[in-house]
Amino acid sequence: MSHQPPLPTLSAADPEIANLVEAEARRQHDKIRMIASENYVSQAVLEATGTVLTNKYSEGYAGRRYYEGQQVIDQVENLTIDRAKAVFGVDHANVQPYSGSPANLAVYLALAKPGDTIMGMALPDGGHLTHGWTVSATGKWFNAVRYGVRKETGRVDFDQVRELAREHRPKLIFAGGTAIPRTIDFATFAEIAREVDAVLVADIAHIAGLVAGGAHPSPVGHAPIITTTTHKTLRGPRGAMIMTEAEHAKAIDKAVFPGLQGGPHNSTTAAIAVALGEAAGPDFRDYAHGVVANAKALADALLEHGFDLVSGGTDNHLILADLTSKEIGGKPAAQALDRAGIELNYNTVPFDPRKPFDPSGIRIGTAALTTRGLRPEHQPRIAEWIDRVVTATARGDESVIDTVAAEVGELLANFPMPGWVR
Ligand SMILES: *Cc1c(COP(=O)(O)O)cnc(C)c1O
C-alpha cells in the first residue's frame, strides 16, 4: 500500500516527512471523512499540485507581470480564468487568492475602508470568521453588524437582515457561511442589498461544487461579487477565486495584487484549472447531486435515531446536529467518533448555551464520502454507527468504538481513494 503518485525520491531524501505523508494517506483511506469542508481531490489534481510551476514567480497578471519568463505561466493562468468563467458563468475571475480568507480580505480592501460598516452572518449561527466576527481582523477593523437564524426554524431571519440593513446601511453584505444546512436565498439577499445600496458578496466556499454541478442555485445575477475556496465541494487544491461582474473586476484585481499578496502559487493555479475542467464535465453533475442525495439520506436516518438536526434536515452537503438531547457535548462525541473511524468536527449550534471550544453540536458533511463512491443506501448504516458511538459515549461506555472502527474499515475497503493504492 502506498501513496500515489509514488514518492521514491522523497522517501530517500527525507524519510521522516515521506513516512508522515504515507501515514496521512492511510488515515484518509481508513476513515469515513465527514468534515464538511474537506474532500478527496482526483489523481490529476494531486499531480498538478506537485510540479515545477512552483519554481516560478509571477507577480502581476497575464501580459503585465513584474518578472520575465511568463510565456507559459500566462497561459496557465488565462486557461484557469477561462474555465472559471465558463463553469460559473461570470464576467471576470481572479484565481490568485491564496485561500478563502485572503480572498475575502481582498473584497474588503477593494470596496470598503477601515471603520466602514459591513454585515455578515454571526459565526455561531453558521457564518465565517471573515464575515466580521469579533476575533477576525474583519471584525476589528470594520464596524461589523451580524445577522443570524430564527430559533424556531434554524433558517436565516430575513426580517432581521432587512431591519439591520436599513438601520446600519452597510457597504457590504456577506451571504454564505460554514454551517448552513439549507439553500441560500441569494435573490432575497440581493433585494435587501439593493434597497440599502450595499454590495452583496456571495461567499460560496462550501457550496461551490454544488453550484457548479447544478445542485444549488447560483448567486450569479444576484451577487456582483462571489468569493469561493476551491478545495471544498469544488474538489480542487487549497486555493480560492473571486468572481465578479465586469464593473468590479479592476478593483478586485488591484486588491489581490498588489494590495494584499505577492506572487501567485502557480502549481495551485494549474490544479484549480484541472479541478474546473473536471467540474465542467457531466460526471460532476452526478457528483454534486449525489452529495446532496447522500446528505438527505443521512439526515433522514439520523432523524430516525432521534437526532435533533438544526433546521430539521438539509438541502445541501451539510448536516448540523444538536446533541443536547443525546446528553453529550459535541467535542467528546466528535473525539469518540474519530476513534471509531468517523471523522467530523464539533460545532456550535445556533443559540448554543455552551462555549465554542465545547459546543453542543457536530457538523457532518457528505462531499468526501460521495467522492469515495458511497451512495444513499450506505447512509442508514453510517447513521446507525454514529448513533451507537454517541449513545454509548454519553453513558461512558467505550466498548463499541473498536467494533465500529472495524466495521467502517470493512465497508471502506471496497471504495478506493485517489492518492492511495492498496
Ligand atoms: C472555508 C471558508 C472560508 C475560508 O477559507 P480558508 O481557505 O480556510 O481561508 C471562507 N468563507 C467560508 C464561507 C468558508 O466556508
PDBQT file of the ligand as one rigid body, heavy atoms in Angstrom, charges set to zero:
ROOT
HETATM    1  C1  LIG A 501     -13.708  27.779   4.380  1.00  0.00    +0.000 C 
HETATM    2  C2  LIG A 501     -14.324  29.115   4.261  1.00  0.00    +0.000 A 
HETATM    3  C3  LIG A 501     -13.559  30.275   4.120  1.00  0.00    +0.000 A 
HETATM    4  C4  LIG A 501     -12.076  30.338   4.305  1.00  0.00    +0.000 C 
HETATM    5  O1  LIG A 501     -11.308  29.517   3.609  1.00  0.00    +0.000 OA
HETATM    6  P1  LIG A 501      -9.782  29.231   4.016  1.00  0.00    +0.000 P 
HETATM    7  O2  LIG A 501      -9.255  28.665   2.770  1.00  0.00    +0.000 OA
HETATM    8  O3  LIG A 501      -9.855  28.274   5.166  1.00  0.00    +0.000 OA
HETATM    9  O4  LIG A 501      -9.165  30.522   4.399  1.00  0.00    +0.000 OA
HETATM   10  C5  LIG A 501     -14.217  31.474   3.895  1.00  0.00    +0.000 A 
HETATM   11  N1  LIG A 501     -15.551  31.533   3.842  1.00  0.00    +0.000 NA
HETATM   12  C6  LIG A 501     -16.329  30.432   4.015  1.00  0.00    +0.000 A 
HETATM   13  C7  LIG A 501     -17.810  30.570   3.954  1.00  0.00    +0.000 C 
HETATM   14  C8  LIG A 501     -15.746  29.194   4.251  1.00  0.00    +0.000 A 
HETATM   15  O5  LIG A 501     -16.511  28.127   4.438  1.00  0.00    +0.000 OA
ENDROOT
TORSDOF 0
